[in-house]
């Protein structure tokens, strides 16, 4: 048994009830109340957790056999199954809203329905008046929630890539005229970021003049050409150099710790000193305005920013040049998206129009299947009705392909029968339940699913939520090997709260699999998250040819047809 307190037991029960309230009661109006009642009962008893577990919670009012079994598993493994199952049906950004003081399930639901689905989105909506305009909120609530969300963001040791990238963008806009460039973790596309960094050509006075009112607690970092502070609670560093020595600054600020040490060692071996103030010989800076010139002075080939992690050390020279890698502009299809048919906040037509407005070619529907009833998953009848709407919208000229995000059931089978799946243009299969299975069973479950002849794409393969939970236990390489064997595409979920498949796994498997960079968007603005998935794909060295949604609509449909035909032989 793990060290579980009574407070822990009560907390998982209350949190589960909150998530079920957020999702809606579905066909069981008493389920959320059952967890809440069990929590109250546990709060009222004086028995130590060890004793409660020893007696298997027998005799505790409102703790029935099913909840008792889940609590016993939680005490043993640290994972509460009903909580993870409910959380898997809620976009990760929406889950983060529970960290904002004063927000409960009802208000979060209202925000979600209004298309506000992340801490960053809430912050902007508080600022631009959208929250104040919502029924039941008002200006006073908006101001209170703005302070609370900024506190929540500031309390994180690391930030999601999306948060840090937005801050870097704001810094670069404010520093226009000083040749500002993203640096650090954001430039390299890491999945989480400790400090948002930018480099410029300028002086401390230039920075102080421009950053006032944006960066809080702006101050010099002793011994370094850097000013540091916070933007909306996110730690920031802005490094400065003269134009003639800018290359050394960009190279050091744009590399991982081990990479910087390699560069310094190489410089030392040549009688040079590589610092943020320049590449020095005898204490005097050499003229090295670009990274390439620094690398040349060190006798090195310049290593692309995407490839500066230890995982790239032995193979970066074999990977494609950055000009050959996938870009957001490469993506033609926005696959695996949600609409008001399930738990999205916009219609199919609105999602398709936003796809086109962003410069992409077509939208792939991907609403939840019937097992995800708390996410308003589609029954067979509703799926067929949605399919009818898709065909009508196609006839009206909207670029759509019809799909579904189909739950992988406990035995690895799919949530819709084959005769229904065959009517869809493509199928995403994903895990949304039973996160607590042991690694062997979970692996077998996923292998069975990806081997299904009608599965096009494996969605968010590990189920991880960055800064919240790791993926479920499984032999990932065995699952990916089954994808290779069956020609199943593997998703890189571009939502910055997921970025699943991890770029490191994609790097290992890049020559053996096809990938799809999917936003999992639940609102039109979520389609722009594609850029974060692209950043992960670029770290894995992926080119457009390795990403199936770079195909035009007709080509993608032909790919799926060939995939299905190849499996039927």
Buried (B, 14 or more C-beta within 10 A) or exposed (E): EEEBEBEBBBBBBBBBBBBBBBBBEBEEEEBBBBBBBBBEBBEEBEBEBEEBBEEBBEEBEBBEEEBBEBBBBBBEBEBBBBBBBBBBBBBBBBBBBBBBEEBEBEBBBBBBBBBBBBBBBBBBBBBEEBBBEBEEBEEEBBBBBBEBBBEBBBEBEBBBBBBBBBBBBBBBEBBEEBEBBBBBBBBBBBBBBBBBBBBBBBBBEBBBEBBEEBBEEBEEEEEEBBBBBBBBBBBBBBBBBBEEBBBBBBBBBBBBEEBBEBBBEBBEEEEBBBBBBBBBBEEEBBEBBBBBBBBBBBEBEBBBBBBBBEBBEEEBEEBBEEEEBBBBEBBBBBBBBBBBBBBBBBBBBBBBBBBBEBEBBBBBBBBBBBBBBBBBBBEBEBBEEBBEBBEEBBEEEBBBBBBBBBBBBEEBBBBBEEEBBEEBBBBBBBBBBBBBBEEEBBBBBBBBBBBBBBBBBBBBBBBBBBBEBEBBBBBBEBBBBBBBEBBBBBBBBBBBBBBBBBBBBBBBBBEEBBBBBBBBBBBBBBBBBBBBBBBBBBBBBBBBEBBBBBBEBEEBBEBBEEBBEEBEE
